[in-house]
Amino acid sequence: MQKLLSKIDFTLAFRLILSAAMLYTGYQQNDKMTLMFGLFLAIYAIIGNKYKVGCGYNGCGYTPRYDAKKDQKEDAKEIDYTEIK
C-alpha cells in the first residue's frame, strides 16, 4: 500500500479527485453517463501516469524551442512602415 501511495504525483492526484467527483455525482443522481465519464477519467489518469502522457507531464500543447541554426541575421531586412491616418 505504501509503495502504491508513493507513486501518486500531483497530476495523478488531481485527475483522480476529478474522477472521484464525477463518480460520486453520477452515483448520487443515478446518471449512467456521468458514471461512465468518471470511470473513463480514472482509467485515463492511471494510464497517463504510467506512460507520463497528457497535460501535466510536459506533453501539453505547443512548446516553442529556440534553434540557433535557424536564426539567420541575413534574413532580417529593413521593414517599410505605412502610416495610417
C-alpha positions as CSV (number, residue, x, y, z in Angstrom):
1,M,0.0,0.0,0.0
2,Q,2.8,2.4,0.9
3,K,4.5,1.6,-2.5
4,L,1.3,2.5,-4.3
5,L,0.9,5.7,-2.4
6,S,4.4,6.8,-3.2
7,K,3.7,6.6,-6.9
8,I,0.9,9.2,-6.7
9,D,2.1,12.6,-8.0
10,F,0.3,15.9,-8.2
11,T,-1.2,15.4,-11.7
12,L,-2.4,11.9,-10.9
13,A,-4.0,13.1,-7.6
14,F,-5.8,16.0,-9.4
15,R,-7.1,13.6,-12.1
16,L,-8.2,11.0,-9.5
17,I,-10.0,13.6,-7.4
18,L,-11.8,14.8,-10.5
19,S,-12.8,11.3,-11.5
20,A,-14.0,10.6,-7.9
21,A,-16.2,13.7,-8.0
22,M,-17.7,12.6,-11.3
23,L,-18.3,9.1,-9.9
24,Y,-19.9,10.4,-6.8
25,T,-22.1,12.8,-8.7
26,G,-23.1,10.0,-11.1
27,Y,-23.9,7.7,-8.3
28,Q,-25.9,10.3,-6.3
29,Q,-28.0,11.3,-9.3
30,N,-28.2,7.8,-10.7
31,D,-26.8,9.1,-14.1
32,K,-25.0,6.4,-16.1
33,M,-23.3,8.8,-18.5
34,T,-21.6,10.7,-15.6
35,L,-20.6,7.3,-14.1
36,M,-19.0,6.2,-17.4
37,F,-17.2,9.5,-17.8
38,G,-15.9,9.3,-14.3
39,L,-14.7,5.8,-14.9
40,F,-13.1,6.9,-18.2
41,L,-11.3,9.7,-16.3
42,A,-10.0,7.3,-13.7
43,I,-8.7,4.9,-16.3
44,Y,-7.1,7.7,-18.3
45,A,-5.5,9.1,-15.2
46,I,-3.9,5.7,-14.3
47,I,-2.7,5.1,-17.9
48,G,-1.5,8.7,-18.3
49,N,0.5,8.3,-15.1
50,K,2.1,5.1,-16.1
51,Y,3.3,6.4,-19.5
52,K,3.6,10.0,-18.5
53,V,1.4,11.4,-21.3
54,G,-1.0,14.3,-21.4
55,C,-1.2,17.7,-19.8
56,G,0.9,17.9,-16.6
57,Y,3.7,15.6,-17.9
58,N,5.4,18.1,-20.3
59,G,3.2,17.0,-23.2
60,C,0.6,19.7,-23.2
61,G,0.1,21.9,-26.2
62,Y,2.9,23.5,-28.2
63,T,6.2,24.4,-26.6
64,P,8.3,26.7,-28.8
65,R,12.0,25.9,-28.8
66,Y,14.9,28.2,-29.8
67,D,17.0,26.8,-32.6
68,A,20.3,28.7,-33.2
69,K,20.7,27.1,-36.6
70,K,17.6,28.7,-38.0
71,D,18.4,32.1,-36.6
72,Q,20.0,33.9,-39.6
73,K,20.7,37.5,-39.3
74,E,20.8,38.0,-43.1
75,D,17.0,37.4,-43.3
76,A,16.3,40.5,-41.2
77,K,15.7,43.3,-43.6
78,E,14.5,46.8,-43.2
79,I,10.7,46.9,-42.7
80,D,8.7,49.6,-44.5
81,Y,6.1,51.2,-42.4
82,T,2.9,52.7,-43.9
83,E,1.4,55.5,-41.9
84,I,-2.4,55.2,-41.5
85,K,-4.3,58.5,-40.9
